[in-house]
């Protein structure tokens, strides 16, 4: 079984210990009569066969334990807390909306001022074909000044 170069080992065999069988006590068999004899029901199937058996009462579920009544005060306190949280949240949203609206209106005012100021600057500093303002021709003025009439 083992190759020549492996040392052989001794093998120990353990035998199982049998478990003693339990002692069976013979109890006397006493027939027990039911409290009442159930009624036998017969049903005729559509194909003509007759089925006979005992009527069985349907299993009824256990009655559900009655829930303890919740006090009216606890319900009112809970509803009041929910209402208070809703009002606080609404006020927080309202103040955030008002702050955002104020910032938006401020930005619109600044934008209008920049646009209107730019239009004014173009009107004042822009040149418009020479119809308004004074134009001085320096060369002609010098010539006219040096021209003497005699």
C-alpha positions in Angstrom: 0.0 0.0 0.0 2.8 2.5 0.9 5.8 3.0 -1.4 9.1 1.7 -0.1 10.6 5.0 0.8 7.7 6.1 3.1 7.7 4.9 6.7 4.7 2.8 7.6 2.3 3.9 10.3 0.4 1.9 12.7 -3.4 2.2 12.4 -5.7 2.0 15.4 -9.2 0.8 14.8 -11.9 2.0 17.2 -15.1 -0.1 17.6 -18.3 1.9 18.3 -19.9 1.4 21.6 -23.6 0.3 21.1 -26.2 2.5 22.7 -28.7 0.6 24.8 -32.2 0.6 23.4 -34.8 2.3 25.5 -37.1 0.1 27.5 -40.6 0.2 26.1 -43.3 0.3 28.7 -46.5 -1.3 27.7 -49.4 0.9 28.5 -52.9 -0.5 28.5 -54.9 0.7 25.5 -58.1 2.3 26.6 -60.7 3.2 24.0 -61.9 6.7 24.3 -65.3 7.7 23.1 -65.7 11.2 21.6 -68.0 13.6 23.5 -70.4 13.5 20.6 -70.7 11.6 17.4 -70.1 13.9 14.3 -72.8 13.9 11.6 -72.0 12.1 8.4 -72.5 14.1 5.3 -73.1 12.8 1.8 -72.5 14.8 -1.4 -73.6 13.7 -4.9 -71.0 14.8 -7.5 -72.2 15.9 -11.0 -71.0 12.6 -12.5 -73.2 10.6 -10.2 -70.6 9.5 -7.6 -71.5 9.8 -3.9 -68.9 11.1 -1.5 -69.6 10.5 2.2 -67.6 12.0 5.1 -67.7 13.8 8.3 -68.4 17.5 8.4 -65.4 19.4 9.8 -65.8 22.7 11.4 -63.6 25.3 9.7 -60.5 26.4 11.7 -61.2 29.7 13.4 -58.3 32.0 13.9 -57.4 33.1 17.4 -59.0 36.4 18.3 -56.7 39.3 17.9 -55.8 40.9 21.2 -57.5 44.3 21.5 -55.1 47.2 21.0 -54.8 49.6 23.8 -56.7 52.8 23.3 -54.5 55.8 22.4 -55.3 58.8 24.6 -56.8 61.8 22.9 -54.1 64.0 24.6 -51.3 62.0 23.0 -52.9 62.3 19.6 -53.3 66.1 20.0 -49.7 66.5 21.1 -48.4 64.5 18.2 -50.5 66.4 15.7 -49.5 69.7 17.3 -45.8 68.7 16.9 -46.2 67.8 13.3 -48.0 71.1 12.7 -45.3 73.1 14.5 -42.6 71.4 12.4 -44.6 72.2 9.2 -44.9 75.9 10.1 -41.2 76.1 11.0 -40.2 74.5 7.7 -42.6 76.8 5.8 -41.2 79.9 7.5 -37.6 78.8 6.7 -38.6 78.3 3.1 -40.3 81.7 3.0 -37.3 83.6 4.5 -35.0 81.8 2.0 -37.3 82.8 -0.9 -37.5 86.4 0.3 -33.7 86.6 0.6 -33.3 85.2 -2.9 -35.9 87.5 -4.3 -34.2 90.5 -2.7 -30.8 89.5 -4.1 -32.4 89.1 -7.6 -34.1 92.5 -7.5 -30.8 94.1 -6.3 -29.0 92.5 -9.3 -31.6 93.8 -11.7 -31.2 97.3 -10.3 -27.4 97.1 -10.7 -27.8 95.8 -14.2 -30.2 98.6 -15.1 -27.9 101.2 -13.7 -24.9 99.8 -15.7 -26.9 99.8 -18.9 -28.4 103.2 -18.4 -25.0 104.6 -17.3 -23.4 103.2 -20.4 -26.1 104.7 -22.6 -25.5 108.1 -21.0 -21.8 107.8 -21.4 -22.2 107.0 -25.1 -24.4 110.1 -25.5 -22.1 112.5 -23.8 -18.7 111.2 -25.1 -19.7 110.1 -28.5 -19.2 112.1 -31.7 -22.2 112.8 -33.9 -21.4 114.3 -37.3 -20.3 117.8 -36.2 -23.7 119.4 -35.9 -23.3 120.2 -32.3 -20.2 121.5 -30.5 -17.4 123.9 -31.5 -14.8 123.0 -34.1 -11.7 125.1 -34.2 -9.5 125.2 -37.2 -6.2 126.3 -35.9 -4.5 126.9 -39.3 -7.2 129.2 -40.6 -7.2 131.1 -37.3 -3.4 131.7 -37.6 -3.7 132.8 -41.2 -6.5 135.2 -40.4 -4.6 136.7 -37.5 -1.5 137.4 -39.5 -3.5 138.9 -42.3 -3.4 142.6 -41.9 -5.6 144.9 -43.7 -4.1 148.1 -44.4 
